[in-house]
Amino acid sequence: MIKHIDRLLLVGAGKMGSAMLNGWLKAGLNPNGVYVQDPHITPDMAQYLQQNNVAFGDAAPAIFNPEVIILAVKPQVMDAVLPHLKAFTNPKSLFISVAAGKKINSYENILGSDANIIRLMPNTPAAIGDGMSVLVGNKNASQHHKKLALALARTVGLAEYIDDESLMDAVTALSGSGPAYVFHMAEAMTKAGVEAGLPKPLAHTLALQTIKGAGNLMAQSDDHPSILRQNVTSPKGTTAAGLDILMGNNALEKLMIKTIAAAKQRGEELG
Ligand SMILES: NC(=O)c1ccc[n+]([C@@H]2O[C@H](COP(=O)([O-])OP(=O)(O)OC[C@H]3O[C@@H](n4cnc5c(N)ncnc54)[C@H](OP(=O)(O)O)[C@@H]3O)[C@@H](O)[C@H]2O)c1
């Protein structure tokens, strides 16, 4: 479906915008039909866009008239950017925002209540086609718009469409911010390995491959994570001793609940 998008405007070519664009171009999005709007494009990004024959600059020409506008700027600058894009509101065009926190009505207030708007919460593994996205649209978004947005999201990983926008801050806190929690877990496991006497490079390799392997095993197995955990935990064994610390008094669970609650609250504030 994304091969049939004639004109796509990407507003904001930072980490998330460029990760998704990369996935879409690899999946066959026509580079000649893409314009990247970002006043501060990095030299690396400029080189990437040139190599891929994608036009870029401070603002898309008015005649560009995109059918899909991807909003990938920070939530804090969104309100300053949107008025310049209002001219692209029409019955066919679809605005897709990946910004954390910002509610659909804040887009409607600026783009007009007739604008077709979908919020899409991705995460950075989208850069390697292994992202997780959740989408929710406004009342104007048609079945065609939903299919189009889902097709874009599914090009870079798994995607779920929901009807209840109030869930989006929790979604953001779990899967949007989640990769950073896992990256931190790798840092913490490496540090702990060093504390336990391993050379740092070895500890780093062990931590990364363990997280990757366990993730792949979880994804490929029909068993629930709790069963996989029990399968490798013999009574009074080494894993049991480690899990006593992580699970004793629900330590990790409590920490994760606090972590996700804090991220969710920040999403609400940004909105
Ligand atoms: N990163 C994630 O893991 C993640 C996950 C889910 C959702 N998101 C959402 O994705 C959005 C982008 O996040 P990010 O991490 O990609 O941020 P980022 O790397 O800072 O990218 C934003 C880009 O927009 C540019 N920009 C600033 N003002 C602009 C304007 N007026 N017009 C066009 N472009 C402009 C920025 O340039 P300067 O840097 O020079 O200002 C930057 O290149 C955010 O709304 C965030 O909530 C991010």
The ligand as a Tripos MOL2 file, in Angstrom:
@<TRIPOS>MOLECULE
LIG
   48    52     1     0     0
SMALL
NO_CHARGES

@<TRIPOS>ATOM
      1 N1         12.8050    8.9360   20.1060 N.am      1 LIG1
      2 C1         11.8890    8.0530   20.4860 C.2       1 LIG1
      3 O1         12.1920    6.9840   21.0110 O.2       1 LIG1
      4 C2         10.4250    8.3440   20.2500 C.ar      1 LIG1
      5 C3          9.4810    7.3010   20.4730 C.ar      1 LIG1
      6 C4          8.1470    7.5690   20.2010 C.ar      1 LIG1
      7 C5          7.7500    8.8300   19.7860 C.ar      1 LIG1
      8 N2          8.6770    9.8150   19.6260 N.ar      1 LIG1
      9 C6          8.2150   11.1370   19.1910 C.3       1 LIG1
     10 O2          8.8500   11.4480   17.9800 O.3       1 LIG1
     11 C7          8.9750   12.8740   17.8970 C.3       1 LIG1
     12 C8         10.3920   13.2010   17.4830 C.3       1 LIG1
     13 O3         11.2630   12.6930   18.4910 O.3       1 LIG1
     14 P1         12.7940   12.4540   18.1780 P.3       1 LIG1
     15 O4         13.3340   11.6350   19.2850 O.co2     1 LIG1
     16 O5         12.9340   11.9940   16.7790 O.co2     1 LIG1
     17 O6         13.3080   13.9570   18.3330 O.3       1 LIG1
     18 P2         14.5020   14.6680   17.5790 P.3       1 LIG1
     19 O7         15.5700   13.6620   17.2850 O.co2     1 LIG1
     20 O8         14.8210   15.8950   18.3350 O.co2     1 LIG1
     21 O9         13.8350   15.0500   16.1780 O.3       1 LIG1
     22 C9         13.0190   16.1520   15.9530 C.3       1 LIG1
     23 C10        13.5230   16.8390   14.7030 C.3       1 LIG1
     24 O10        12.6490   17.9130   14.3640 O.3       1 LIG1
     25 C11        13.4690   19.0430   14.0650 C.3       1 LIG1
     26 N3         12.7080   20.2740   14.1420 N.ar      1 LIG1
     27 C12        12.7040   21.2240   15.1220 C.ar      1 LIG1
     28 N4         11.8920   22.2460   14.7640 N.ar      1 LIG1
     29 C13        11.3700   21.9190   13.5570 C.ar      1 LIG1
     30 C14        10.4850   22.5760   12.6590 C.ar      1 LIG1
     31 N5          9.9640   23.7720   12.9610 N.pl3     1 LIG1
     32 N6         10.1440   21.9840   11.4960 N.ar      1 LIG1
     33 C15        10.6600   20.7770   11.1850 C.ar      1 LIG1
     34 N7         11.5340   20.1150   11.9740 N.ar      1 LIG1
     35 C16        11.8880   20.6750   13.1500 C.ar      1 LIG1
     36 C17        14.5690   18.9220   15.0730 C.3       1 LIG1
     37 O11        15.6570   19.7690   14.8140 O.3       1 LIG1
     38 P3         16.5330   20.2890   16.1240 P.3       1 LIG1
     39 O12        16.9760   19.0450   16.8430 O.co2     1 LIG1
     40 O13        17.6650   21.0160   15.5210 O.co2     1 LIG1
     41 O14        15.6100   21.1240   16.9210 O.co2     1 LIG1
     42 C18        14.9070   17.4420   14.9210 C.3       1 LIG1
     43 O15        15.6980   17.1960   13.7790 O.3       1 LIG1
     44 C19         8.6260   13.4510   19.2590 C.3       1 LIG1
     45 O16         7.3860   14.0970   19.1990 O.3       1 LIG1
     46 C20         8.5770   12.2470   20.1650 C.3       1 LIG1
     47 O17         7.6010   12.3970   21.1590 O.3       1 LIG1
     48 C21        10.0110    9.5950   19.8320 C.ar      1 LIG1
@<TRIPOS>BOND
     1     1     2 1
     2     2     3 2
     3     2     4 1
     4     4     5 ar
     5     4    48 ar
     6     5     6 ar
     7     6     7 ar
     8     7     8 ar
     9     8     9 1
    10     8    48 ar
    11     9    10 1
    12     9    46 1
    13    10    11 1
    14    11    12 1
    15    11    44 1
    16    12    13 1
    17    13    14 1
    18    14    15 2
    19    14    16 1
    20    14    17 1
    21    17    18 1
    22    18    19 2
    23    18    20 1
    24    18    21 1
    25    21    22 1
    26    22    23 1
    27    23    24 1
    28    23    42 1
    29    24    25 1
    30    25    26 1
    31    25    36 1
    32    26    27 ar
    33    26    35 ar
    34    27    28 ar
    35    28    29 ar
    36    29    30 ar
    37    29    35 ar
    38    30    31 1
    39    30    32 ar
    40    32    33 ar
    41    33    34 ar
    42    34    35 ar
    43    36    37 1
    44    36    42 1
    45    37    38 1
    46    38    39 2
    47    38    40 1
    48    38    41 1
    49    42    43 1
    50    44    45 1
    51    44    46 1
    52    46    47 1
@<TRIPOS>SUBSTRUCTURE
     1 LIG1         1 GROUP 0 **** ****
